[in-house]
Amino acid sequence: MEKEMKRRNLEMQLEYMESYLPKEIIAEYNLTTEMIRKYMLASAEPIVIEEKEVESKTATPIQFYVTSFIGIQLLFATMLTVGSGTLEEIQKGTLRRIVASPATAWDFLMGKMLSTFLVIMFSIVVGLGYAKLLFGETIIPSLLGWVIIFIASLFSMSLGLAIAMGTRSIKSTTAVVNFVSMPLLFLAGIVVPESVLPKWVRPIANYFPLGRALKDFRLLEIYKRSASEIAPDILWLSLATLITLIIAVVLYNWAVKRIEV
C-alpha cells in the first residue's frame, strides 16, 4: 500500500513538473521526463533487499582422503621415480650409450618423464577406482582437474630430476626427497586440512606449487568452484613448473656433459 501510494504521488508530481518546469532548465541540463521519473522512483526506494538461500558444500572424509592420495603420489612417487630412475640409467651406462647413438639425451629425458607420468596416472586412476569399489564414493576429475594434475606432476618430476642431478646418488636422492617431502606432507595441506594448520604455516599450503595445486583441485572438484576462480592459480603453477623444469634441464645437461667427458 505504501509503495503504491508513493508511486502515484510521484506520478502526480511528474505531471506538474512537465507543465511548469521551465524549458530553459530542461535544455540547459539536458533533462528528460523519463530521467526525472527514474531518479524520483529510485529516491523513493533507495535500498533493494534480495533474499537468496545459499547452500554450502563440505568435503566428505573419503573425498578428502582421495585427494590426499593424489597429493602423496605427486609428492613422493613421482619425484623418486623420475629421479632414481634417471640415476639408475646413468649408473648402468645406458645414458652413455644414448649419448653415443643418433638418439639424443633429450629423447631419453622426455621418454623417462613420459613413462613416469603414465605410471603415476595409472596409479591415480587405480586409487580412484579402488575408493569407489571399497567405499562407494570417489572423485572423477574434470578436464581442468586433469590439467591441474598434469601440471603438478610435471613440477614434481622436474623437482625430483633436479634433486637427482644435484646429488648424483640414488641413496642421497631418496634421503633428500624424503627429507623435503615428509614435512610438506603436513605443512602443504596434503593430508591435513589447511583450516587446522597454524597461521604461519598456511602460506606454504598456498604458495608451494604442489600444495596450491591440490588446494585448487579440491576447490574445483569437491567444492565446485568455477574455472575462472582458479585460473590465476593455474598460471602461477605453470610459471613455477616452467622455472623448476629449466633448473632441472640445466642440471641434467651438466650431468650429460660429465658423462661425455
C-alpha positions in Angstrom: 0.0 0.0 0.0 2.8 2.4 1.0 4.8 1.7 -2.2 1.8 2.2 -4.4 0.9 5.5 -2.7 4.5 6.7 -3.3 4.3 5.7 -6.9 1.1 7.5 -7.5 2.3 10.6 -5.6 5.4 10.7 -7.8 3.3 10.3 -11.0 1.3 13.4 -9.9 4.4 15.4 -9.3 5.8 14.4 -12.7 2.6 15.7 -14.4 3.0 19.1 -12.7 6.7 19.2 -13.5 6.0 18.6 -17.2 3.6 21.5 -17.2 5.5 24.0 -15.1 9.2 23.2 -15.3 10.9 26.0 -17.3 12.0 24.8 -20.7 15.4 26.6 -20.4 16.3 24.5 -17.4 15.4 21.3 -19.2 17.5 22.4 -22.2 20.4 23.5 -20.0 20.8 20.3 -18.1 19.6 18.0 -21.0 16.8 16.5 -18.9 14.0 14.3 -20.0 10.8 13.3 -18.2 11.9 9.7 -18.1 15.2 10.6 -16.5 13.5 12.6 -13.8 11.0 9.8 -13.3 13.7 7.2 -12.8 15.5 9.4 -10.3 12.4 10.1 -8.2 11.4 6.4 -8.2 14.9 5.5 -7.1 14.9 8.1 -4.3 11.6 6.7 -3.1 13.1 3.2 -2.7 16.8 3.7 -2.3 17.6 0.2 -0.9 16.5 -3.0 -2.6 16.9 -6.2 -0.5 17.0 -9.5 -2.2 17.0 -12.8 -0.2 18.9 -15.8 -1.5 19.3 -19.2 0.1 23.0 -20.3 -0.1 23.8 -24.0 0.3 27.3 -24.7 1.4 29.1 -27.9 0.3 31.5 -29.7 2.5 34.0 -32.4 1.7 33.3 -35.9 2.9 36.2 -37.7 4.6 36.5 -40.1 1.6 36.7 -37.2 -0.9 39.4 -35.5 1.2 41.4 -38.7 1.6 41.2 -39.4 -2.2 42.7 -36.1 -3.0 45.3 -36.7 -0.3 46.2 -39.9 -2.1 46.7 -38.0 -5.3 49.0 -35.5 -3.4 51.0 -38.3 -1.9 51.6 -39.8 -5.4 52.8 -36.5 -6.7 54.9 -35.6 -3.6 56.8 -38.9 -3.2 56.3 -41.4 -6.0 56.7 -39.0 -8.9 59.9 -37.4 -7.6 61.5 -40.7 -6.6 60.6 -42.5 -9.8 62.0 -40.0 -12.2 65.0 -39.0 -10.1 66.1 -42.5 -9.1 65.2 -43.9 -12.5 67.5 -41.4 -14.3 70.4 -42.1 -11.9 70.0 -45.9 -12.4 70.3 -45.4 -16.2 73.4 -43.3 -15.7 75.0 -45.9 -13.4 74.1 -48.7 -15.8 75.7 -46.8 -18.6 72.5 -46.5 -20.7 72.8 -42.8 -20.9 76.4 -43.0 -22.1 75.3 -45.3 -24.9 72.4 -42.9 -25.8 74.9 -40.1 -26.0 77.0 -42.1 -28.5 73.9 -43.1 -30.5 71.9 -41.0 -33.0 69.3 -40.5 -30.3 69.8 -37.5 -28.1 69.9 -37.2 -24.4 66.7 -35.2 -24.7 65.0 -38.2 -26.2 65.9 -40.2 -23.1 64.8 -37.4 -20.8 61.4 -36.9 -22.4 60.9 -40.7 -22.5 61.7 -41.0 -18.9 59.4 -38.2 -17.8 56.6 -39.5 -20.1 56.9 -43.1 -18.8 56.9 -41.7 -15.2 53.8 -39.7 -15.9 51.9 -42.7 -17.4 52.8 -44.8 -14.4 51.6 -42.2 -11.9 48.4 -41.6 -13.9 47.7 -45.3 -13.9 48.3 -45.4 -10.1 45.9 -42.4 -9.5 43.2 -44.0 -11.7 43.5 -47.3 -9.8 43.3 -45.4 -6.5 40.2 -43.5 -7.6 38.6 -46.8 -8.7 39.6 -48.6 -5.5 37.9 -45.8 -3.4 34.7 -46.2 -5.5 34.8 -50.0 -5.1 35.5 -50.1 -1.4 33.7 -47.0 -0.1 31.1 -46.4 -2.8 32.5 -42.8 -3.2 35.3 -41.3 -5.3 36.2 -38.3 -7.4 36.0 -38.2 -11.1 38.2 -35.3 -12.2 37.0 -32.9 -14.9 39.2 -32.0 -17.8 40.6 -29.0 -15.9 41.2 -31.2 -12.9 43.4 -33.5 -15.1 45.2 -30.4 -16.3 46.0 -29.4 -12.7 47.2 -33.0 -12.0 49.4 -32.8 -15.2 51.0 -29.5 -14.2 51.6 -30.7 -10.6 53.1 -34.0 -11.8 55.4 -32.1 -14.2 56.5 -29.8 -11.4 57.2 -32.9 -9.2 59.1 -34.6 -11.9 61.2 -31.5 -12.5 61.9 -31.1 -8.8 62.8 -34.8 -8.5 65.1 -34.7 -11.5 66.8 -31.5 -10.2 67.5 -33.2 -6.8 68.8 -36.3 -8.5 71.1 -34.4 -10.8 72.3 -32.3 -7.9 73.1 -35.2 -5.6 74.2 -37.8 -8.3 73.4 -40.6 -5.9 70.3 -42.8 -5.6 70.6 -43.0 -1.8 71.2 -39.3 -1.4 68.2 -38.6 -3.8 65.9 -40.8 -1.7 67.1 -39.2 1.5 66.7 -35.6 0.2 63.2 -36.4 -1.3 62.1 -37.9 2.0 63.6 -35.0 4.0 61.8 -32.4 1.8 58.5 -34.3 1.3 57.8 -35.6 4.7 57.3 -32.1 6.4 55.4 -30.9 3.3 53.0 -33.8 3.6 51.6 -32.0 6.6 52.6 -28.3 6.1 51.4 -28.1 2.5 47.9 -29.3 3.3 48.3 -32.7 1.6 47.0 -34.9 4.4 46.0 -32.2 6.9 43.2 -29.6 6.1 44.5 -26.1 5.7 41.9 -24.8 8.2 43.6 -26.6 11.1 47.1 -25.5 10.2 48.8 -22.7 12.2 48.6 -19.3 10.6 52.4 -19.2 10.0 52.2 -22.5 8.1 49.3 -21.6 5.7 51.5 -19.6 3.2 53.3 -22.9 2.5 50.0 -24.6 1.5 49.1 -21.5 -0.6 52.3 -20.9 -2.4 54.2 -24.2 -2.6 53.1 -25.4 -6.1 52.0 -28.9 -5.1 50.1 -27.6 -2.1 48.5 -24.9 -4.2 47.7 -27.4 -7.0 46.0 -29.8 -4.6 44.0 -27.0 -2.9 42.8 -25.8 -6.3 41.9 -29.4 -7.3 39.8 -29.7 -4.2 38.1 -26.3 -4.8 37.3 -27.4 -8.3 36.2 -31.0 -7.9 34.8 -31.0 -4.3 33.5 -27.5 -3.7 32.5 -27.0 -7.4 34.2 -23.6 -7.8 34.2 -22.1 -11.2 37.2 -22.4 -13.5 37.6 -18.6 -13.6 38.2 -18.5 -9.9 41.3 -20.8 -10.1 42.6 -19.6 -13.5 45.1 -17.2 -11.9 46.5 -20.0 -9.7 46.9 -22.2 -12.8 49.0 -19.5 -14.4 51.2 -19.3 -11.2 51.5 -23.1 -11.1 52.6 -23.2 -14.8 55.2 -20.5 -14.2 56.6 -22.2 -11.2 56.7 -25.5 -13.1 58.5 -23.9 -16.0 61.2 -22.4 -13.8 61.7 -25.7 -12.0 61.9 -27.6 -15.3 64.5 -25.1 -16.6 66.6 -25.7 -13.5 66.3 -29.5 -13.8 67.3 -29.3 -17.5 70.4 -27.2 -16.8 71.5 -29.7 -14.1 70.7 -32.6 -16.4 72.7 -31.1 -19.3 75.6 -30.7 -16.8 75.4 -34.4 -15.9 75.3 -35.4 -19.6 78.4 -33.3 -20.3 80.3 -35.0 -17.5 79.3 -38.4 -19.0 80.6 -37.3 -22.4 83.9 -36.2 -20.9 
